[in-house]
Amino acid sequence: MSGPRQGDILIIMNIAKAGGLVLALLMASGCAGPRLDDGQAAPLQETFAPADREKMPDLTGTAIDGRPIAVHDYRGNVLVVNAWASWCGPCRAEARDFSAVHTALHTRGVRVMGVDTDASRTAGAAFAREHHVPYRSLHDPKTVQLLRIPKGLVSPQGYPYTFVVDRQGRIAAARMGRISRAELTDLVEPLL
């Protein structure tokens, strides 16, 4: 009996390539959960009871404005940490909502800290100017700081994702996907 024919090997190789391509497309499209009517991946969200909250790591580094920034700068406030990139469509869409929550709830002790994952700080700064972002953002191009966040809360392969941190520095909520002003306010209000 002879081995596989060259034509059979080519067919198998093409099927394997096609399977790899399909897998890559599914991962790139945010296929981690149910889909919305517009084809976007449905947001995944989890809230945590006080006894189940993990400490938020002290993400530290240089902000897109070139000055130092750290989670501990916001100690004693309710902190919203939003990971974003300037090329991310949902990030662009939600920027206005984060700015609105930051402005509306600032006097009540709510702060927003962005985490820009763009390769260049210039791109992040341009995004912040274009979208009139009033809060500061840590520049974390290799996601070294974001990878310090407890595993399993979000998928670090997709943006945006958001954490709500209580006044004691513990993660009260984690959200994967775009979030609206109303949804973000609903996550923050119980912590005030």
C-alpha positions in Angstrom: 0.0 0.0 0.0 1.4 3.4 -0.9 1.4 6.7 1.2 -0.9 9.7 0.7 -0.9 11.2 -2.7 0.5 14.7 -3.2 -3.1 16.0 -4.0 -4.4 14.6 -0.8 -1.7 16.3 1.2 -2.5 19.7 -0.5 -6.2 19.3 0.4 -5.3 18.6 4.0 -2.9 21.5 4.2 -5.5 23.9 2.7 -8.2 22.7 5.2 -5.8 23.3 8.0 -5.0 26.8 6.8 -8.7 27.6 6.4 -9.4 26.4 9.9 -6.6 28.5 11.3 -7.9 31.5 9.4 -11.4 31.0 10.7 -10.1 30.7 14.3 -8.0 33.9 13.9 -11.1 35.8 12.5 -13.2 34.6 15.4 -10.7 35.7 18.0 -10.1 39.1 16.3 -13.9 39.7 16.1 -14.3 39.4 19.9 -16.2 36.1 19.6 -16.0 35.5 23.4 -19.7 35.6 24.0 -23.2 36.3 22.7 -23.6 38.8 19.9 -25.6 42.0 19.7 -27.9 42.8 16.8 -25.2 45.0 15.2 -22.7 42.1 15.2 -20.7 43.5 18.1 -19.7 41.0 20.9 -22.1 41.4 23.8 -20.4 42.9 26.8 -19.4 40.6 29.6 -19.8 42.1 33.1 -19.4 40.8 36.6 -19.9 42.6 39.9 -18.4 41.4 43.2 -19.8 41.5 46.8 -17.5 43.3 49.2 -16.3 40.0 50.7 -15.3 38.7 47.3 -13.4 41.7 46.0 -9.8 41.4 45.0 -7.3 44.2 45.5 -6.6 46.3 42.4 -2.9 46.3 41.7 -1.1 49.6 41.9 -0.7 50.2 38.1 2.1 52.7 37.8 4.1 54.4 35.1 4.1 57.4 32.8 0.9 59.0 31.7 0.3 60.2 28.1 1.0 63.7 29.3 4.5 62.5 30.2 4.0 62.8 34.0 4.0 59.9 36.6 0.6 58.3 37.3 -0.5 55.5 39.6 -3.7 53.9 40.9 -2.6 54.9 44.4 -2.9 58.5 43.3 -6.7 58.0 43.5 -6.8 56.3 47.0 -10.0 57.0 48.9 -12.0 57.6 45.7 -14.2 55.3 43.6 -11.9 54.7 40.6 -12.9 53.7 37.1 -10.0 52.2 35.2 -10.6 51.9 31.5 -8.2 50.1 29.1 -8.4 51.5 25.6 -6.5 52.1 22.3 -7.0 54.9 19.8 -7.6 52.5 16.9 -10.4 50.6 18.8 -13.9 51.5 17.5 -15.8 50.8 20.7 -13.1 52.7 22.7 -13.7 55.7 20.5 -17.5 55.4 20.9 -17.4 55.2 24.7 -14.8 58.0 25.3 -17.6 60.6 25.6 -19.4 58.5 28.2 -16.4 58.2 30.4 -15.7 61.9 30.2 -19.4 62.6 31.1 -19.2 60.3 34.2 -15.9 61.8 35.3 -17.3 65.3 35.0 -20.7 64.5 36.6 -19.5 62.5 39.5 -16.1 64.1 40.3 -17.5 66.1 43.2 -18.9 62.9 44.7 -15.5 61.2 44.7 -15.4 59.4 41.4 -12.3 59.4 39.4 -11.5 57.9 36.0 -8.0 56.7 35.0 -7.5 55.5 31.4 -4.9 53.0 30.4 -3.7 53.7 26.8 -2.2 50.6 25.1 -1.2 52.4 21.9 2.4 51.8 20.8 3.1 55.5 20.8 2.2 58.0 23.5 1.6 60.5 20.7 -1.3 58.5 19.4 -2.9 58.3 22.9 -2.5 62.0 23.5 -4.1 62.8 20.1 -7.0 60.5 21.0 -7.5 62.3 24.3 -7.4 65.7 22.6 -9.8 64.6 19.8 -12.3 63.2 22.3 -11.9 66.0 24.9 -10.9 63.5 27.6 -10.6 65.4 30.9 -8.9 62.6 32.9 -5.4 61.2 32.8 -4.3 57.9 31.1 -1.4 55.7 31.9 0.6 54.8 28.8 1.1 50.9 28.8 2.0 49.9 25.3 3.2 46.4 26.2 0.3 45.9 28.7 2.9 45.1 31.4 0.7 47.0 34.0 -2.6 45.6 32.8 -1.2 42.0 33.0 -0.9 42.6 36.8 -4.7 42.6 37.1 -6.1 39.3 38.6 -6.5 36.7 35.9 -9.9 35.8 34.6 -11.7 39.1 35.1 -11.5 40.1 31.4 -9.9 38.9 28.3 -6.8 41.0 27.7 -6.9 40.3 24.0 -9.7 42.7 23.3 -10.6 46.3 24.1 -12.1 48.1 25.8 -12.4 46.8 29.3 -13.2 48.5 32.5 -12.8 48.0 36.2 -14.6 49.8 39.0 -12.6 50.0 42.2 -14.2 50.8 45.5 -12.8 53.3 48.0 -10.9 50.6 49.7 -8.9 49.8 46.5 -10.8 46.6 45.7 -12.3 45.6 42.3 -16.1 45.9 42.6 -16.9 45.3 39.0 -15.2 44.2 35.7 -16.6 44.8 32.3 -15.4 43.6 28.9 -16.7 45.6 26.0 -18.2 49.0 25.4 -20.1 50.6 28.3 -22.6 53.5 28.2 -22.8 56.4 30.5 -25.9 55.0 32.1 -24.4 51.5 32.6 -21.2 53.0 34.1 -23.2 55.2 36.4 -25.2 52.2 37.6 -21.9 50.4 38.5 -20.5 53.4 40.3 -23.5 54.7 42.2 -23.7 51.8 44.8 -20.1 52.6 45.8 -20.8 56.2 46.7 
